[in-house]
């Protein structure tokens, strides 16, 4: 993967079109929501990540500002990622949490329905 610099915005646009743009969302993996809000940019969570990226790629100033002060790193991947720019691990954690809750509810229901008869 090639890390991009402020002068690489055109490369980033091409990578975005080819689904090869990858973003490291800060040192702790948390998107820079406070930074985005202060800039008046879309918050980079869920579907807002695409809006954030489009805002970042709008012009040289935005791209430079995002790379220098937001805490993100932008890369061009060697492989294409056809489904998503940067898979969101918190989505899977939330999904598994919901599925776990459904399993617990089902077990409790089964115990009360069949175990108490």
ChimeraX commands (.cxc) that place a marker at each C-alpha (Angstrom):
marker #1 position 0.00,0.00,0.00 radius 0.5
marker #1 position 1.16,3.49,-0.81 radius 0.5
marker #1 position 0.56,6.20,1.77 radius 0.5
marker #1 position -0.59,9.43,0.16 radius 0.5
marker #1 position 0.66,12.97,0.82 radius 0.5
marker #1 position -1.21,16.26,0.45 radius 0.5
marker #1 position -0.03,16.67,-3.15 radius 0.5
marker #1 position -1.51,13.27,-4.15 radius 0.5
marker #1 position -5.18,14.26,-4.33 radius 0.5
marker #1 position -5.57,13.28,-8.01 radius 0.5
marker #1 position -4.16,9.83,-7.24 radius 0.5
marker #1 position -6.63,9.57,-4.36 radius 0.5
marker #1 position -9.54,10.46,-6.66 radius 0.5
marker #1 position -8.54,7.75,-9.13 radius 0.5
marker #1 position -8.11,5.23,-6.31 radius 0.5
marker #1 position -11.54,6.16,-4.94 radius 0.5
marker #1 position -13.13,5.56,-8.37 radius 0.5
marker #1 position -11.40,2.16,-8.55 radius 0.5
marker #1 position -12.38,1.18,-4.96 radius 0.5
marker #1 position -8.73,1.12,-3.93 radius 0.5
marker #1 position -8.73,4.04,-1.50 radius 0.5
marker #1 position -8.08,2.91,2.06 radius 0.5
marker #1 position -8.22,5.10,5.16 radius 0.5
marker #1 position -6.65,4.48,8.52 radius 0.5
marker #1 position -9.02,6.30,10.88 radius 0.5
marker #1 position -6.55,7.70,13.39 radius 0.5
marker #1 position -4.18,5.98,15.77 radius 0.5
marker #1 position -6.93,4.28,17.78 radius 0.5
marker #1 position -9.10,3.43,14.76 radius 0.5
marker #1 position -11.76,5.97,15.75 radius 0.5
marker #1 position -12.91,8.28,12.95 radius 0.5
marker #1 position -12.18,11.99,13.58 radius 0.5
marker #1 position -15.79,12.99,14.28 radius 0.5
marker #1 position -14.98,16.02,16.45 radius 0.5
marker #1 position -12.50,17.28,13.87 radius 0.5
marker #1 position -15.04,16.80,11.05 radius 0.5
marker #1 position -17.74,18.61,13.03 radius 0.5
marker #1 position -15.44,21.58,13.68 radius 0.5
marker #1 position -14.73,21.81,9.94 radius 0.5
marker #1 position -18.42,21.58,9.05 radius 0.5
marker #1 position -17.78,18.28,7.26 radius 0.5
marker #1 position -19.94,15.15,7.35 radius 0.5
marker #1 position -19.14,12.88,10.30 radius 0.5
marker #1 position -17.22,9.83,9.07 radius 0.5
marker #1 position -19.45,7.13,10.56 radius 0.5
marker #1 position -21.29,4.48,8.58 radius 0.5
marker #1 position -22.69,6.03,5.40 radius 0.5
marker #1 position -21.17,9.37,6.38 radius 0.5
marker #1 position -17.73,7.96,5.58 radius 0.5
marker #1 position -18.44,8.24,1.86 radius 0.5
marker #1 position -19.65,11.84,2.29 radius 0.5
marker #1 position -16.53,12.61,4.37 radius 0.5
marker #1 position -14.26,11.17,1.69 radius 0.5
marker #1 position -16.03,13.07,-1.09 radius 0.5
marker #1 position -15.67,16.30,0.91 radius 0.5
marker #1 position -11.99,15.53,1.48 radius 0.5
marker #1 position -11.43,14.95,-2.25 radius 0.5
marker #1 position -13.32,18.11,-3.33 radius 0.5
marker #1 position -10.21,20.25,-3.60 radius 0.5
marker #1 position -6.51,20.43,-2.72 radius 0.5
marker #1 position -7.14,22.48,0.42 radius 0.5
marker #1 position -9.60,19.96,1.90 radius 0.5
marker #1 position -7.37,17.02,1.07 radius 0.5
marker #1 position -4.31,18.67,2.57 radius 0.5
marker #1 position -6.23,19.78,5.68 radius 0.5
marker #1 position -7.59,16.25,6.27 radius 0.5
marker #1 position -4.21,14.59,5.92 radius 0.5
marker #1 position -2.36,17.10,8.08 radius 0.5
marker #1 position -4.77,17.80,10.93 radius 0.5
marker #1 position -7.52,15.14,11.16 radius 0.5
marker #1 position -5.35,12.23,12.27 radius 0.5
marker #1 position -6.18,9.98,9.31 radius 0.5
marker #1 position -3.79,8.32,6.91 radius 0.5
marker #1 position -4.85,7.65,3.33 radius 0.5
marker #1 position -3.47,4.80,1.23 radius 0.5
marker #1 position -3.92,3.26,-2.16 radius 0.5
marker #1 position -4.48,-0.45,-1.83 radius 0.5
marker #1 position -2.86,-2.94,-4.18 radius 0.5
marker #1 position -6.16,-4.83,-4.28 radius 0.5
marker #1 position -9.64,-3.65,-5.07 radius 0.5
marker #1 position -12.31,-3.75,-2.40 radius 0.5
marker #1 position -15.58,-3.91,-4.36 radius 0.5
marker #1 position -18.07,-3.81,-1.49 radius 0.5
marker #1 position -16.75,-1.06,0.77 radius 0.5
marker #1 position -14.01,1.54,0.96 radius 0.5
marker #1 position -12.96,0.53,4.42 radius 0.5
marker #1 position -14.93,-2.22,6.14 radius 0.5
marker #1 position -16.28,-0.98,9.44 radius 0.5
marker #1 position -15.37,-3.48,12.18 radius 0.5
marker #1 position -17.83,-1.87,14.59 radius 0.5
marker #1 position -20.68,-2.87,12.27 radius 0.5
marker #1 position -19.82,-6.55,12.71 radius 0.5
marker #1 position -19.40,-6.14,16.45 radius 0.5
marker #1 position -22.85,-4.55,16.70 radius 0.5
marker #1 position -24.39,-7.20,14.47 radius 0.5
marker #1 position -22.91,-10.02,16.55 radius 0.5
marker #1 position -24.09,-8.28,19.71 radius 0.5
marker #1 position -27.65,-8.11,18.36 radius 0.5
marker #1 position -27.55,-11.74,17.27 radius 0.5
marker #1 position -26.29,-12.73,20.72 radius 0.5
marker #1 position -29.16,-10.85,22.32 radius 0.5
marker #1 position -31.66,-12.60,20.06 radius 0.5
marker #1 position -30.21,-15.99,21.02 radius 0.5
marker #1 position -30.53,-15.15,24.72 radius 0.5
marker #1 position -34.15,-14.01,24.24 radius 0.5
marker #1 position -34.93,-17.23,22.36 radius 0.5
marker #1 position -33.36,-19.38,25.11 radius 0.5
marker #1 position -35.33,-17.56,27.82 radius 0.5
marker #1 position -38.52,-17.92,25.80 radius 0.5
marker #1 position -37.86,-21.64,25.22 radius 0.5
marker #1 position -37.17,-22.22,28.93 radius 0.5
marker #1 position -40.38,-20.50,29.99 radius 0.5
marker #1 position -42.46,-22.04,27.21 radius 0.5
marker #1 position -41.28,-25.63,27.55 radius 0.5
marker #1 position -39.50,-25.77,30.88 radius 0.5
marker #1 position -42.31,-24.42,33.04 radius 0.5
marker #1 position -45.11,-26.63,31.65 radius 0.5
marker link #1:1,2 radius 0.2
marker link #1:2,3 radius 0.2
marker link #1:3,4 radius 0.2
marker link #1:4,5 radius 0.2
marker link #1:5,6 radius 0.2
marker link #1:6,7 radius 0.2
marker link #1:7,8 radius 0.2
marker link #1:8,9 radius 0.2
marker link #1:9,10 radius 0.2
marker link #1:10,11 radius 0.2
marker link #1:11,12 radius 0.2
marker link #1:12,13 radius 0.2
marker link #1:13,14 radius 0.2
marker link #1:14,15 radius 0.2
marker link #1:15,16 radius 0.2
marker link #1:16,17 radius 0.2
marker link #1:17,18 radius 0.2
marker link #1:18,19 radius 0.2
marker link #1:19,20 radius 0.2
marker link #1:20,21 radius 0.2
marker link #1:21,22 radius 0.2
marker link #1:22,23 radius 0.2
marker link #1:23,24 radius 0.2
marker link #1:24,25 radius 0.2
marker link #1:25,26 radius 0.2
marker link #1:26,27 radius 0.2
marker link #1:27,28 radius 0.2
marker link #1:28,29 radius 0.2
marker link #1:29,30 radius 0.2
marker link #1:30,31 radius 0.2
marker link #1:31,32 radius 0.2
marker link #1:32,33 radius 0.2
marker link #1:33,34 radius 0.2
marker link #1:34,35 radius 0.2
marker link #1:35,36 radius 0.2
marker link #1:36,37 radius 0.2
marker link #1:37,38 radius 0.2
marker link #1:38,39 radius 0.2
marker link #1:39,40 radius 0.2
marker link #1:40,41 radius 0.2
marker link #1:41,42 radius 0.2
marker link #1:42,43 radius 0.2
marker link #1:43,44 radius 0.2
marker link #1:44,45 radius 0.2
marker link #1:45,46 radius 0.2
marker link #1:46,47 radius 0.2
marker link #1:47,48 radius 0.2
marker link #1:48,49 radius 0.2
marker link #1:49,50 radius 0.2
marker link #1:50,51 radius 0.2
marker link #1:51,52 radius 0.2
marker link #1:52,53 radius 0.2
marker link #1:53,54 radius 0.2
marker link #1:54,55 radius 0.2
marker link #1:55,56 radius 0.2
marker link #1:56,57 radius 0.2
marker link #1:57,58 radius 0.2
marker link #1:58,59 radius 0.2
marker link #1:59,60 radius 0.2
marker link #1:60,61 radius 0.2
marker link #1:61,62 radius 0.2
marker link #1:62,63 radius 0.2
marker link #1:63,64 radius 0.2
marker link #1:64,65 radius 0.2
marker link #1:65,66 radius 0.2
marker link #1:66,67 radius 0.2
marker link #1:67,68 radius 0.2
marker link #1:68,69 radius 0.2
marker link #1:69,70 radius 0.2
marker link #1:70,71 radius 0.2
marker link #1:71,72 radius 0.2
marker link #1:72,73 radius 0.2
marker link #1:73,74 radius 0.2
marker link #1:74,75 radius 0.2
marker link #1:75,76 radius 0.2
marker link #1:76,77 radius 0.2
marker link #1:77,78 radius 0.2
marker link #1:78,79 radius 0.2
marker link #1:79,80 radius 0.2
marker link #1:80,81 radius 0.2
marker link #1:81,82 radius 0.2
marker link #1:82,83 radius 0.2
marker link #1:83,84 radius 0.2
marker link #1:84,85 radius 0.2
marker link #1:85,86 radius 0.2
marker link #1:86,87 radius 0.2
marker link #1:87,88 radius 0.2
marker link #1:88,89 radius 0.2
marker link #1:89,90 radius 0.2
marker link #1:90,91 radius 0.2
marker link #1:91,92 radius 0.2
marker link #1:92,93 radius 0.2
marker link #1:93,94 radius 0.2
marker link #1:94,95 radius 0.2
marker link #1:95,96 radius 0.2
marker link #1:96,97 radius 0.2
marker link #1:97,98 radius 0.2
marker link #1:98,99 radius 0.2
marker link #1:99,100 radius 0.2
marker link #1:100,101 radius 0.2
marker link #1:101,102 radius 0.2
marker link #1:102,103 radius 0.2
marker link #1:103,104 radius 0.2
marker link #1:104,105 radius 0.2
marker link #1:105,106 radius 0.2
marker link #1:106,107 radius 0.2
marker link #1:107,108 radius 0.2
marker link #1:108,109 radius 0.2
marker link #1:109,110 radius 0.2
marker link #1:110,111 radius 0.2
marker link #1:111,112 radius 0.2
marker link #1:112,113 radius 0.2
marker link #1:113,114 radius 0.2
marker link #1:114,115 radius 0.2
marker link #1:115,116 radius 0.2
marker link #1:116,117 radius 0.2
view
